[in-house]
Amino acid sequence: MPPYRTIPSPEEPKLETIPLLVRWGLNEEQIARELNLRVEIVRQFITNQNN
């Protein structure tokens, strides 16, 4: 039996691009708009990355 693997969420690849977009100078609202995500999700991801 193959090892258990989680199925990535559809947002996962989008979330991985957030640090790059921050380095490019985009703010939370711009990132959310570009990635079609809620601003709260972007804000939470950035906060978690900084901790």
Stockholm file with secondary structure:
# STOCKHOLM 1.0

chainA/1-51         MPPYRTIPSPEEPKLETIPLLVRWGLNEEQIARELNLRVEIVRQFITNQNN
#=GR chainA/1-51 SS CCCCCCCCCTTHHHHHHHHHHHHTTCCHHHHHHHHTCCHHHHHHHHHHHHC
#=GC SS_cons        CCCCCCCCCTTHHHHHHHHHHHHTTCCHHHHHHHHTCCHHHHHHHHHHHHC
//
